[in-house]
Every structure is written in structure tokens, then in C-alpha cells.
Amino acid sequence: MVSIRQLSDDGDHFLLEVRVAEGRGETRHEVTLKKKDYARLARVDETAEAFVARCFAFLLAREPKESILTRFDISIIARYFADFECVIR
């Protein structure tokens, strides 16, 4: 289960807290989402929380929750997974 809470919106980016509960454990992540990336990659009328949930679904399909960085910007996912932007659109 993935739960997401927006912590702030400073005009240029969102800061979100993501908790992933799976199996016997839970991980917490602090995620930055630049608004320019959000505008380019999110679906029409998709909230920032829903978009980040899809990003985590993408990540969790490829690696265990413990392998996901505890702090990162959404844009770095494409550095690790070349197909990220094609899949997430």
C-alpha cells in the first residue's frame, strides 16, 4: 500500500511524503516534483499525489521498496530507468 501526503507547494515544486507498506515493513520517502515535470508528464486533471503514486507503482514493479531512495526528485527516475517517461505518460 502506498500513501502520499503533500508537505508543501512553493510555486516551483511540490514536496511529498510517500509511505510504502508492503510485507512486514514500511519505508518512507521524501519526494520533490518540479512543476515543469508534473505539467509535462502527468495526465490531464491528475493530482500531484496521484501522479507520484503512479511513479511509485512504476518503481515498485522494478525494485523492492527498500531499494528506492529515501529522498529524491522524480526527474532522476529516468536516469535509472530509461523507459520511465514513455511508460508514465
C-alpha beads as a LAMMPS data file, in Angstrom:
LAMMPS data file: protein, C-alpha beads

89 atoms
88 bonds

1 atom types
1 bond types

-500.0 500.0 xlo xhi
-500.0 500.0 ylo yhi
-500.0 500.0 zlo zhi

Masses

1 110.0

Atoms # bond

1 1 1 0.000 0.000 0.000
2 1 1 1.298 3.418 -0.965
3 1 1 0.107 6.533 0.866
4 1 1 1.068 10.025 -0.200
5 1 1 0.767 13.355 1.554
6 1 1 1.721 16.719 0.123
7 1 1 4.001 18.577 2.524
8 1 1 4.440 21.829 0.596
9 1 1 3.973 23.696 -2.661
10 1 1 6.452 26.516 -3.108
11 1 1 5.373 27.558 -6.582
12 1 1 8.179 25.763 -8.443
13 1 1 7.776 22.293 -6.981
14 1 1 5.763 20.068 -4.713
15 1 1 7.271 18.254 -1.749
16 1 1 5.526 14.998 -0.880
17 1 1 5.907 12.313 1.746
18 1 1 5.407 8.771 0.486
19 1 1 4.941 5.738 2.713
20 1 1 5.130 2.261 1.269
21 1 1 3.750 -0.557 3.435
22 1 1 4.407 -3.933 1.906
23 1 1 5.051 -7.248 3.539
24 1 1 6.216 -6.818 7.109
25 1 1 7.774 -3.403 6.762
26 1 1 7.260 0.176 5.783
27 1 1 9.517 2.699 4.071
28 1 1 9.227 6.476 3.976
29 1 1 10.353 8.714 1.172
30 1 1 10.539 12.472 0.661
31 1 1 9.904 13.255 -2.977
32 1 1 10.284 16.509 -4.876
33 1 1 8.207 17.023 -8.008
34 1 1 9.104 20.005 -10.167
35 1 1 6.001 21.619 -11.600
36 1 1 7.521 21.663 -15.084
37 1 1 7.931 17.861 -14.928
38 1 1 4.425 17.499 -13.499
39 1 1 2.966 19.558 -16.363
40 1 1 4.891 17.546 -18.947
41 1 1 4.338 14.012 -17.630
42 1 1 1.086 13.938 -15.638
43 1 1 -2.269 13.066 -17.108
44 1 1 -4.899 15.753 -17.614
45 1 1 -6.556 16.619 -14.265
46 1 1 -4.245 14.225 -12.372
47 1 1 -3.263 15.449 -8.919
48 1 1 0.366 15.577 -7.863
49 1 1 -0.374 12.818 -5.339
50 1 1 -1.925 10.568 -7.995
51 1 1 1.000 11.186 -10.333
52 1 1 3.547 10.308 -7.641
53 1 1 1.506 7.186 -6.824
54 1 1 1.878 6.096 -10.460
55 1 1 5.616 6.822 -10.277
56 1 1 5.906 4.599 -7.210
57 1 1 3.886 1.853 -8.900
58 1 1 6.416 2.048 -11.743
59 1 1 9.331 1.805 -9.306
60 1 1 7.830 -0.986 -7.207
61 1 1 7.254 -3.076 -10.332
62 1 1 11.017 -2.948 -10.898
63 1 1 12.617 -2.974 -7.446
64 1 1 11.822 -3.615 -3.772
65 1 1 10.681 -0.695 -1.643
66 1 1 13.942 -0.803 0.313
67 1 1 15.897 -0.014 -2.876
68 1 1 14.015 3.237 -3.516
69 1 1 15.935 6.301 -2.356
70 1 1 14.621 7.961 0.796
71 1 1 14.928 11.447 -0.758
72 1 1 14.832 12.207 -4.456
73 1 1 13.363 14.282 -7.243
74 1 1 11.018 12.476 -9.625
75 1 1 13.183 13.525 -12.578
76 1 1 16.002 11.177 -11.523
77 1 1 13.891 8.078 -12.131
78 1 1 14.666 8.387 -15.852
79 1 1 18.395 8.131 -15.056
80 1 1 17.873 4.672 -13.604
81 1 1 15.081 3.504 -15.927
82 1 1 15.319 4.761 -19.500
83 1 1 11.703 3.849 -20.283
84 1 1 10.237 5.833 -17.371
85 1 1 8.942 8.860 -19.269
86 1 1 7.441 6.779 -22.095
87 1 1 5.684 4.480 -19.651
88 1 1 4.488 7.166 -17.225
89 1 1 2.895 9.365 -19.903

Bonds

1 1 1 2
2 1 2 3
3 1 3 4
4 1 4 5
5 1 5 6
6 1 6 7
7 1 7 8
8 1 8 9
9 1 9 10
10 1 10 11
11 1 11 12
12 1 12 13
13 1 13 14
14 1 14 15
15 1 15 16
16 1 16 17
17 1 17 18
18 1 18 19
19 1 19 20
20 1 20 21
21 1 21 22
22 1 22 23
23 1 23 24
24 1 24 25
25 1 25 26
26 1 26 27
27 1 27 28
28 1 28 29
29 1 29 30
30 1 30 31
31 1 31 32
32 1 32 33
33 1 33 34
34 1 34 35
35 1 35 36
36 1 36 37
37 1 37 38
38 1 38 39
39 1 39 40
40 1 40 41
41 1 41 42
42 1 42 43
43 1 43 44
44 1 44 45
45 1 45 46
46 1 46 47
47 1 47 48
48 1 48 49
49 1 49 50
50 1 50 51
51 1 51 52
52 1 52 53
53 1 53 54
54 1 54 55
55 1 55 56
56 1 56 57
57 1 57 58
58 1 58 59
59 1 59 60
60 1 60 61
61 1 61 62
62 1 62 63
63 1 63 64
64 1 64 65
65 1 65 66
66 1 66 67
67 1 67 68
68 1 68 69
69 1 69 70
70 1 70 71
71 1 71 72
72 1 72 73
73 1 73 74
74 1 74 75
75 1 75 76
76 1 76 77
77 1 77 78
78 1 78 79
79 1 79 80
80 1 80 81
81 1 81 82
82 1 82 83
83 1 83 84
84 1 84 85
85 1 85 86
86 1 86 87
87 1 87 88
88 1 88 89
